Each structure stands twice: as C-alpha cells, then as structure tokens.
Amino acid sequence: MRRPSSSSEWIAIVCVPVVALAIVGRQLYLSRNYGLSTWKGGGMGMFAAAAEVSNRYAKVFLVEPDRTTDPLVQFSPDDNDMLTRALEYPTRNNFLRAAKKIAQENWIPAYQKRPVLKVNSDGNPVGAGDKTYRVMVPSEIRSDRESRRPNMEIQYWNLRYDPAARRVRAFLLNTFVFTPEELFQPDKDQKRL
C-alpha cells in the first residue's frame, strides 16, 4: 500500500481545523446577531445554552385598519411547523413564510369579544382587564374577511430566567407586521414554475 504524500497530509492537518473554526464562527455569529437557536445549524453550544425553541414563542394577531387586534389560535400542524422553523431562526423572511401559510386559512371569531382576564402570581383569575379580544379560529365557513384582508402581526417572545427576581420572565424581542400585499403575493419560487 502506498503512503499518502506529505502535501496531502499537510492539507488534511490544516484544512480540518480551519473548516471546523469557520463552522463554529458562523454559528456564533448567527446566534449572536440573528437570534439563531444554538440548537439549530450544528448546535455548537446546544448543551451549554438554554436558547432552545421551547423558550421561544410567537403570538399571532389579525390587525384591522382601526388597529383592533384579534389573536389567532388552533393552528394546524403545518402552521405550527412553519412557526417553529421561524422561531429557530427568527428573521423577518422566516416569519413572513409562516405568516403566508397561516394567512391561507379562513379565520373566523370563535365567540363574541371577551375581556382579558387579570391573574395573580398564583395564576388565579382576579378580574377582567380593560382590553377585549375576539379569539380567531380556522373554519370551513367563509367569512366577510376575505374582501377586507387585514394585516397580520407576529410577536416574537423569549423566556429568560431573572436571577434577581428568581422567576422566569417573558420578553418581547420583535414585532413583525405583514400587509395583505405581502401575505398574498406569490413566492419567487412559485413564479418560476
């Protein structure tokens, strides 16, 4: 058997660490600057960080022209999958893809407007809040919203442990608002087909 040349040994000795450092550097850059979960994209810090998707969540609303907001609930498995992907790499484009998928559903109010409940630190209701919402659910029944097509707002939240208060707190990291023109515009990939 022939022994590999010294130049191929040198290439292997230098290239492997350089490629590994480039991957680690890219992972650190994306997680620090773009909110990429450390569990995503190779997960170099996945065992040392609590930035997993279970500590991130999104709230999705339909926003009417008069600024009335109605929360959307009961997402399909496909909608949940798109939201989870966006939470793993929380950029505007990823949330737009999720919003386009969610906007394909026919959303109708589940019931009349209801006030938001105020709860105490134990989670027990203590009264009604000032704001009221209509909870929106997907339905086969056609609604009058098709002609109006409101904006969609997605709020990106993160849970963090606050050592001073010894509690987990939710922080709003970003809010994305998508217009009907963005939501119902065909993707570039679909135009090519």
C-alpha positions as semicolon CSV with decimal commas, in nm:
position;residue;x (nm);y (nm);z (nm)
1;M;0,000;0,000;0,000
2;R;0,121;0,343;-0,091
3;R;0,176;0,602;0,183
4;P;-0,002;0,941;0,126
5;S;0,221;1,225;0,022
6;S;0,332;1,488;0,271
7;S;0,136;1,757;0,086
8;S;-0,195;1,569;0,127
9;E;-0,117;1,511;0,497
10;W;-0,045;1,883;0,538
11;I;-0,373;1,974;0,365
12;A;-0,570;1,741;0,594
13;I;-0,395;1,872;0,907
14;V;-0,462;2,238;0,815
15;C;-0,800;2,217;0,638
16;V;-0,993;2,020;0,900
17;P;-0,931;2,267;1,186
18;V;-0,987;2,567;0,955
19;V;-1,324;2,429;0,838
20;A;-1,424;2,348;1,198
21;L;-1,333;2,701;1,313
22;A;-1,530;2,851;1,022
23;I;-1,839;2,648;1,123
24;V;-1,806;2,749;1,489
25;G;-1,753;3,114;1,392
26;R;-2,058;3,115;1,165
27;Q;-2,269;2,953;1,440
28;L;-2,159;3,212;1,696
29;Y;-2,219;3,498;1,453
30;L;-2,570;3,381;1,363
31;S;-2,672;3,309;1,722
32;R;-2,542;3,646;1,849
33;N;-2,658;3,869;1,561
34;Y;-2,965;3,692;1,418
35;G;-3,111;3,503;1,713
36;L;-3,040;3,159;1,566
37;S;-3,109;2,895;1,827
38;T;-2,790;2,730;1,946
39;W;-2,969;2,400;1,883
40;K;-3,000;2,484;1,512
41;G;-2,733;2,487;1,246
42;G;-2,492;2,241;1,401
43;G;-2,571;2,331;1,760
44;M;-2,216;2,400;1,881
45;G;-2,347;2,541;2,209
46;M;-2,658;2,329;2,242
47;F;-2,553;2,167;2,569
48;A;-2,434;2,492;2,725
49;A;-2,726;2,722;2,644
50;A;-3,095;2,745;2,722
51;A;-3,179;2,916;2,393
52;E;-3,382;2,623;2,269
53;V;-3,712;2,665;2,088
54;S;-3,913;2,571;2,397
55;N;-3,801;2,906;2,547
56;R;-3,929;3,097;2,244
57;Y;-4,284;3,152;2,130
58;A;-4,489;3,363;1,894
59;K;-4,822;3,539;1,928
60;V;-5,013;3,587;1,604
61;F;-5,283;3,851;1,550
62;L;-5,504;3,983;1,273
63;V;-5,487;4,363;1,279
64;E;-5,782;4,556;1,136
65;P;-5,744;4,905;0,985
66;D;-5,887;5,056;1,308
67;R;-5,594;4,883;1,497
68;T;-5,826;4,623;1,652
69;T;-5,622;4,308;1,714
70;D;-5,767;3,958;1,727
71;P;-5,544;3,667;1,836
72;L;-5,526;3,354;1,620
73;V;-5,540;3,014;1,792
74;Q;-5,570;2,644;1,698
75;F;-5,303;2,633;1,430
76;S;-5,278;2,333;1,200
77;P;-4,969;2,109;1,232
78;D;-4,828;2,268;0,913
79;D;-4,879;2,619;1,056
80;N;-4,712;2,514;1,382
81;D;-4,421;2,367;1,189
82;M;-4,367;2,692;0,996
83;L;-4,381;2,896;1,319
84;T;-4,132;2,661;1,487
85;R;-3,893;2,698;1,194
86;A;-3,923;3,076;1,219
87;L;-3,855;3,061;1,593
88;E;-3,538;2,860;1,535
89;Y;-3,404;3,132;1,305
90;P;-3,613;3,443;1,381
91;T;-3,569;3,663;1,075
92;R;-3,840;3,867;0,907
93;N;-3,831;3,644;0,597
94;N;-3,885;3,327;0,803
95;F;-4,178;3,483;0,989
96;L;-4,318;3,603;0,654
97;R;-4,315;3,244;0,526
98;A;-4,505;3,135;0,837
99;A;-4,749;3,428;0,804
100;K;-4,819;3,340;0,439
101;K;-4,900;2,983;0,541
102;I;-5,124;3,097;0,828
103;A;-5,300;3,354;0,605
104;Q;-5,418;3,073;0,375
105;E;-5,658;2,959;0,649
106;N;-6,006;3,106;0,680
107;W;-6,008;3,271;1,025
108;I;-6,340;3,348;1,195
109;P;-6,426;3,459;1,552
110;A;-6,485;3,170;1,792
111;Y;-6,721;3,386;2,001
112;Q;-6,804;3,748;2,083
113;K;-6,539;3,982;2,221
114;R;-6,428;3,890;2,570
115;P;-6,214;4,081;2,818
116;V;-5,865;3,965;2,901
117;L;-5,856;3,810;3,247
118;K;-5,622;3,951;3,509
119;V;-5,448;3,684;3,713
120;N;-5,245;3,696;4,033
121;S;-4,898;3,548;4,085
122;D;-5,054;3,207;4,157
123;G;-5,234;3,207;3,821
124;N;-5,582;3,255;3,969
125;P;-5,821;3,499;3,796
126;V;-5,874;3,823;3,989
127;G;-6,085;4,022;3,743
128;A;-6,136;4,142;3,389
129;G;-5,892;4,369;3,208
130;D;-5,969;4,678;3,002
131;K;-5,894;4,520;2,662
132;T;-6,127;4,283;2,482
133;Y;-6,046;4,037;2,206
134;R;-6,221;3,801;1,969
135;V;-6,032;3,473;1,954
136;M;-5,998;3,367;1,590
137;V;-6,009;3,001;1,484
138;P;-5,977;2,837;1,141
139;S;-6,304;2,731;0,983
140;E;-6,457;2,593;0,667
141;I;-6,726;2,861;0,689
142;R;-6,643;3,158;0,467
143;S;-6,620;3,490;0,647
144;D;-6,655;3,851;0,540
145;R;-6,280;3,894;0,599
146;E;-6,191;3,773;0,252
147;S;-6,277;4,109;0,098
148;R;-6,109;4,308;0,381
149;R;-5,787;4,109;0,431
150;P;-5,637;4,263;0,746
151;N;-5,268;4,289;0,834
152;M;-5,106;4,007;1,030
153;E;-4,885;4,077;1,330
154;I;-4,645;3,821;1,473
155;Q;-4,481;3,895;1,807
156;Y;-4,161;3,704;1,884
157;W;-4,116;3,639;2,259
158;N;-3,839;3,480;2,463
159;L;-3,845;3,335;2,814
160;R;-3,547;3,415;3,036
161;Y;-3,468;3,343;3,395
162;D;-3,430;3,657;3,605
163;P;-3,193;3,564;3,891
164;A;-3,273;3,881;4,087
165;A;-3,647;3,805;4,098
166;R;-3,596;3,427;4,085
167;R;-3,863;3,399;3,819
168;V;-3,892;3,329;3,452
169;R;-3,996;3,637;3,259
170;A;-4,119;3,679;2,904
171;F;-3,955;3,942;2,686
172;L;-4,094;4,075;2,358
173;L;-3,794;4,065;2,124
174;N;-3,952;4,174;1,798
175;T;-4,283;4,251;1,629
176;F;-4,337;4,184;1,260
177;V;-4,636;4,333;1,076
178;F;-4,722;4,193;0,733
179;T;-4,957;4,365;0,489
180;P;-5,209;4,176;0,273
181;E;-4,991;4,255;-0,030
182;E;-4,701;4,068;0,133
183;L;-4,917;3,781;0,258
184;F;-5,093;3,707;-0,068
185;Q;-4,806;3,778;-0,306
186;P;-4,680;3,458;-0,474
187;D;-4,335;3,335;-0,374
188;K;-4,048;3,386;-0,619
189;D;-4,008;3,008;-0,644
190;Q;-4,374;2,966;-0,747
191;K;-4,338;3,234;-1,020
192;R;-4,061;3,032;-1,188
193;L;-4,273;2,717;-1,216
